[in-house]
Amino acid sequence: MAAEPVKGAPITARIRQQVGLALQAHPGVRPCLVNLVIGADGASLAYLAAIDRACAKAGLQSRRLALPADATEAQAAAALAALADDPQVHALMLQLPLPRHLDAARLAALVPPDKDVDGISRAALGAVLAGERRHRAPCTAAAVAEILASDPRLLPSGRDVCIVGRSLVVGRPLAAMLAAPGPDGNATVTLCHTRTRDLAAHTRRADIVVVAAGVRGLLKPDMLRPGAAVIDVGTHPVEGPDGPTLVGDADPSLAEVAGLLTPVPGGVGPVTTAVLLRHVTAAALPGYLPPAW
């Protein structure tokens, strides 16, 4: 039987409703997000366009400050400093990945924690490791946690979860979140990556596999226990029969083996954008504490 799709639309609608209620309670505030973009690939541009559309629909401001791909680290640092000091900017994102000549960690440290809505600051990442849910986690990791918490069949508590990918935006923070004590955690987590020896041996043991390695089609049907759930975080632009579309890190034939599977597009992506809206709203409303992560 084909896997049952776990669509992001219902979760996205619930988060947007939370944002709408928070803004209704503060009619004089219009949260403002600024994205600093230094060069950009196809996936980044698609994500930024989705952010702009979502912000406009939700009543939030979304702006971009674009620097060329050959911008120096000093230029990037100056741009971040100006945005950090601007009281009209409630939320600040440094669009990753950066060009190779720039030090991502050094620039991420310049994003003030109170404006960091994508969890790239050391303060935010440290809070996630400590299990402090009042801090904003990286949006994609938080989106996966939202999806798992949305369905009793996906609740991580007591289950074996294999995460494939060790980035700071998904794999490592998500591992800490799912292993932490609490109703949305208590999982036994195995963190793998593309250099893991015998990756399939780890993924086949898991009840839930989160694949976020950035490798198209990495997770094959023979790497999965029949009936296991798969959360596909990958986004790879391709040309489809009806024009440009996205595919994930899971091989399409995986749908014949998995029990539950997030589609690409339409799965993790829209939930990630909705989580970002909630984080931006929280940054503009200091008294507002978003639910969950």
Buried (B, 14 or more C-beta within 10 A) or exposed (E): EEBBBBBBEEBBEBBBEBBBEBBEEBEEBEBBBBBBBBBBEEBBEBBBEBBBEBBEEBBBBBEBBBBEBEBEBEBBBBBBEEBBEEEEBBBBBBBBBBBEEBEBEEBBBBBBBBBBBBBBBEBBBEBBBEBEBEBBBBBBBBBBBBBBBBBEEBBBBEBBBBBBBBBBBBBBBBBBBBBBEEEBBBBBBBBBBEEBEEBBEBBBBBBBBBBBBBBBBBBBBEBBBEEBBBBBBBBBBEEEEEEEEBBBBBBEEBBEBBBBBBBBBBBBBBBBBBBBBBBBBBBBBEEBEBEBB
